[in-house]
């Protein structure tokens, strides 16, 4: 009886692992195929199938002189 329970548990474990791998593969495949579709609203980038870059956050454009961090204040003392 114990051997039967262990066999069923092993089969369920293997089946759930295979199912998880299949789901991850399908989800990643859909993301890749979505990025290669032509988007006419992107102009020339859409013809190449590229996704436009996201805008940079505000802090990415700061100069060294504009940073007001705790390291800057302690260095000036």
Buried (B, 14 or more C-beta within 10 A) or exposed (E): EEEEEEEEEEEEEEEEEEEEEEEEEEEEEEEEEEEEEEBEEBEEBBEEEEEEEEEEEEEEEEEEEEEEEEEEEEEEE
